[in-house]
Amino acid sequence: MKRLLTAIIFALTLTTSLAQAASSEPHITATSAILVEASTGRILYEKNANEQLPPASMTKMLTCVLALEKLNPNEEVFVTPEAMSAEDNTLRWEPLDSVAAKDMVTAVMLVSENGGAIALAQTTAGSVAQFADMMNDKARELGCKNSNFVNPNGLPDTRHYSTATDMARIAVYCMKNPDFRKIVETRRTSIHWLYPKDKWSELNNTNELLGKFKGANGIKTGWTSAAGGCLTASAQRGEIELIAVIMHSTDMDTRFDDASKLLTYGFERVRMVEAVDAERVEKKVFVRGGKQATVHVGVDENLMFPLMAGEDSKLLTVTYDLPKIVEAGFTAGQVLGEVVLRYDGKPVARVPLVARESVAEGFSFGSLFVTIFGALLT
């Protein structure tokens, strides 16, 4: 996951396409919505996307990706009295019940199991409060600026809120996890208890777009009286994957209609172009205080970038944010700078430049030269 996380620094601050006209935008009835391209996080449409609203069970995206990262898939998750007494539990828990972590995550994502989210939080962090701290730390790491989480399931609390923009950031991150992707694209499955061993349950995904909207592959529904209808929906067609977030729909059906409109709008207008060719991005940086005087840096993979109808790929340019001298004591794969992708001169995405080899601290005549004449090299 660390490699995937550093593969691309997402550009969710990018404004809606310069080329799109207001008259061509879909009519969205929800209070807040956003559409992003999944590999870069580029915003393709937004409506009140930074308004703080209850995220309801979309919260569970963050809960489950943390559980997948922190727990062994077969780790036993016990259902505590607190989990058993959670409001609107879907599964009929009994004392001493336990389920494997991967199955509990599946239940939480597919049927929005509230008690299961609490059990995952307690198993992962020891308590709901400590897990909420973990959630907020991860959200800040992902660049979420207008969110606060106090529980793992999204049940109503005035201190628990997010925005469509922040939910999109979380969804983009979650969909980089192959285990997460496999779960949220599942329409129906069953899980089996670890204790008692003869207990099992069939699960049907609450995401009605799966199997109905072409390419739909996730992600999470949500509903409370305070939050209204919520939905984070993803779909992939060919090389294009889009994520739509709907918050505060008037009912449980219009959230699916709104998401379908947004995804259709995106697929009709977006094309992917190669913006950064990894084979052509190779730079050399001087090293001070090391056993060698230079290090090669590059990017791990090509960057494909989404352009909207009317945008010109010729306006995409690349610059480098890279020091000419770095201090020794780094390992291969460590980030030393960034490739900055610009559209019409404005930064739209960043790709990490990583060291191709390790350079330990030590002595070399070349590095001594760098130390003595460093001012002339910069």
Backbone hydrogen bonds, N-H to C=O, Kabsch-Sander energy under -0.5 kcal/mol:
donor,donor_aa,acceptor,acceptor_aa,energy
5,L,1,M,-3.0
6,T,2,K,-2.0
7,A,3,R,-0.5
7,A,4,L,-0.7
8,I,4,L,-0.7
9,I,350,R,-2.4
10,F,8,I,-0.7
11,A,40,T,-1.8
14,L,11,A,-1.6
20,Q,17,S,-0.6
24,S,21,A,-1.5
25,E,22,A,-1.3
28,I,26,P,-0.8
29,T,27,H,-0.5
31,T,247,M,-0.5
31,T,248,H,-1.5
32,S,247,M,-2.0
33,A,47,K,-2.3
34,I,245,V,-1.7
35,L,45,Y,-2.5
36,V,243,I,-2.8
37,E,42,R,-2.0
38,A,241,E,-2.9
41,G,37,E,-2.5
44,L,35,L,-3.4
45,Y,35,L,-1.4
47,K,33,A,-2.8
51,E,48,N,-1.7
53,L,162,S,-3.1
58,M,55,P,-1.9
59,T,56,A,-1.7
60,K,57,S,-1.6
61,M,58,M,-1.8
62,L,59,T,-1.0
63,T,59,T,-1.5
64,C,60,K,-2.7
65,V,61,M,-2.1
66,L,62,L,-1.9
67,A,63,T,-1.9
68,L,64,C,-2.5
69,E,65,V,-1.7
70,K,66,L,-2.2
71,L,67,A,-2.6
75,E,72,N,-2.2
77,V,99,V,-2.8
78,F,76,E,-0.6
79,V,97,D,-2.4
80,T,78,F,-0.9
84,M,80,T,-2.7
85,S,81,P,-1.8
86,A,83,A,-1.3
89,N,86,A,-0.8
93,W,91,L,-1.4
97,D,94,E,-2.0
98,S,195,Y,-2.1
99,V,77,V,-2.2
100,A,192,H,-0.5
101,A,75,E,-2.0
102,K,73,P,-2.6
103,D,100,A,-0.5
104,M,100,A,-2.3
105,V,101,A,-2.6
106,T,102,K,-1.6
107,A,103,D,-2.2
108,V,104,M,-2.4
109,M,105,V,-2.4
110,L,106,T,-2.7
111,V,107,A,-1.8
112,S,108,V,-0.6
113,E,107,A,-1.2
114,N,112,S,-0.6
117,A,113,E,-1.4
118,I,114,N,-1.5
119,A,115,G,-2.4
120,L,116,G,-2.4
121,A,117,A,-2.2
122,Q,118,I,-2.6
123,T,119,A,-2.3
124,T,120,L,-2.4
125,A,121,A,-2.7
126,G,122,Q,-1.6
131,F,127,S,-2.0
132,A,128,V,-2.5
133,D,129,A,-1.6
134,M,130,Q,-1.7
135,M,131,F,-2.6
136,N,132,A,-2.4
137,D,133,D,-2.2
138,K,134,M,-2.3
139,A,135,M,-2.6
140,R,136,N,-2.3
141,E,137,D,-2.1
142,L,138,K,-1.8
143,G,140,R,-1.4
144,C,139,A,-2.7
148,N,161,Y,-2.7
160,H,157,D,-2.3
161,Y,148,N,-2.3
161,Y,159,R,-0.7
162,S,53,L,-2.5
165,T,49,A,-2.4
167,M,163,T,-2.6
168,A,164,A,-2.1
169,R,165,T,-1.9
170,I,166,D,-2.3
171,A,167,M,-2.6
172,V,168,A,-2.7
173,Y,169,R,-1.9
174,C,170,I,-2.8
175,M,171,A,-2.4
176,K,173,Y,-1.5
177,N,174,C,-1.9
181,R,177,N,-2.5
182,K,178,P,-2.1
183,I,179,D,-1.7
184,V,180,F,-2.4
185,E,181,R,-1.4
186,T,183,I,-1.6
189,T,203,L,-2.1
191,I,201,S,-2.4
193,W,199,K,-2.7
194,L,98,S,-2.5
195,Y,98,S,-1.6
199,K,196,P,-1.7
201,S,191,I,-2.3
203,L,189,T,-3.7
205,N,187,R,-3.1
206,T,110,L,-2.1
208,E,206,T,-1.0
210,L,207,N,-1.1
212,K,209,L,-2.0
213,F,209,L,-2.9
214,K,212,K,-0.5
216,A,213,F,-2.3
217,N,234,S,-2.1
218,G,234,S,-0.8
220,K,232,T,-2.2
222,G,230,C,-1.8
224,T,228,G,-0.9
228,G,224,T,-2.5
229,G,249,S,-1.9
230,C,222,G,-2.9
231,L,246,I,-2.3
232,T,220,K,-2.9
233,A,231,L,-0.6
233,A,244,A,-3.0
234,S,218,G,-2.5
235,A,242,L,-1.9
236,Q,215,G,-2.3
237,R,240,I,-2.8
240,I,237,R,-1.8
241,E,239,E,-0.5
242,L,235,A,-2.6
243,I,36,V,-2.7
244,A,233,A,-3.4
245,V,34,I,-2.6
246,I,231,L,-3.2
247,M,32,S,-2.7
248,H,227,A,-0.6
249,S,229,G,-2.6
255,R,251,D,-0.7
256,F,253,D,-1.0
257,D,253,D,-1.4
258,D,254,T,-3.0
259,A,255,R,-2.1
260,S,256,F,-2.2
261,K,257,D,-2.2
262,L,258,D,-2.3
263,L,259,A,-2.7
264,T,260,S,-2.4
265,Y,261,K,-2.5
266,G,262,L,-2.3
267,F,263,L,-2.6
268,E,264,T,-1.9
269,R,265,Y,-0.7
269,R,266,G,-1.1
270,V,266,G,-2.2
271,R,307,L,-2.1
273,V,305,F,-2.4
275,A,273,V,-0.7
275,A,303,L,-2.9
276,V,303,L,-1.7
278,A,276,V,-0.7
280,R,277,D,-1.5
281,V,277,D,-0.7
281,V,278,A,-0.7
282,E,280,R,-1.1
283,K,297,V,-2.4
285,V,295,V,-2.7
286,F,324,K,-2.4
287,V,293,A,-3.3
288,R,326,V,-2.8
291,K,360,A,-1.9
295,V,285,V,-2.1
297,V,283,K,-2.9
298,G,354,V,-2.0
299,V,281,V,-0.6
303,L,276,V,-2.1
304,M,302,N,-0.6
305,F,273,V,-3.2
307,L,271,R,-3.0
309,A,269,R,-0.7
311,E,308,M,-2.4
313,S,311,E,-0.5
315,L,312,D,-1.9
316,L,313,S,-1.7
317,T,315,L,-0.5
317,T,342,R,-2.4
319,T,340,V,-2.3
321,D,338,E,-3.0
322,L,320,Y,-0.8
326,V,286,F,-2.5
328,A,288,R,-2.5
329,G,359,V,-2.7
330,F,359,V,-1.5
333,G,355,A,-2.9
334,Q,331,T,-2.1
336,L,353,L,-3.0
337,G,353,L,-1.4
338,E,321,D,-2.1
339,V,351,V,-3.3
340,V,319,T,-3.1
340,V,338,E,-0.5
341,L,339,V,-0.6
341,L,349,A,-2.9
342,R,317,T,-3.0
343,Y,346,K,-2.8
344,D,315,L,-2.3
344,D,342,R,-0.5
345,G,315,L,-0.5
346,K,343,Y,-2.0
348,V,341,L,-3.2
349,A,341,L,-1.4
350,R,9,I,-1.3
351,V,339,V,-2.5
353,L,337,G,-3.0
354,V,298,G,-3.1
354,V,352,P,-0.6
355,A,334,Q,-2.4
356,R,296,H,-3.0
359,V,330,F,-2.2
362,G,289,G,-1.7
368,L,364,S,-2.3
369,F,365,F,-2.1
370,V,366,G,-1.9
371,T,367,S,-2.2
372,I,368,L,-2.5
373,F,369,F,-3.0
374,G,370,V,-0.6
376,L,373,F,-1.2
377,L,373,F,-0.8
377,L,374,G,-1.0
378,T,374,G,-1.0
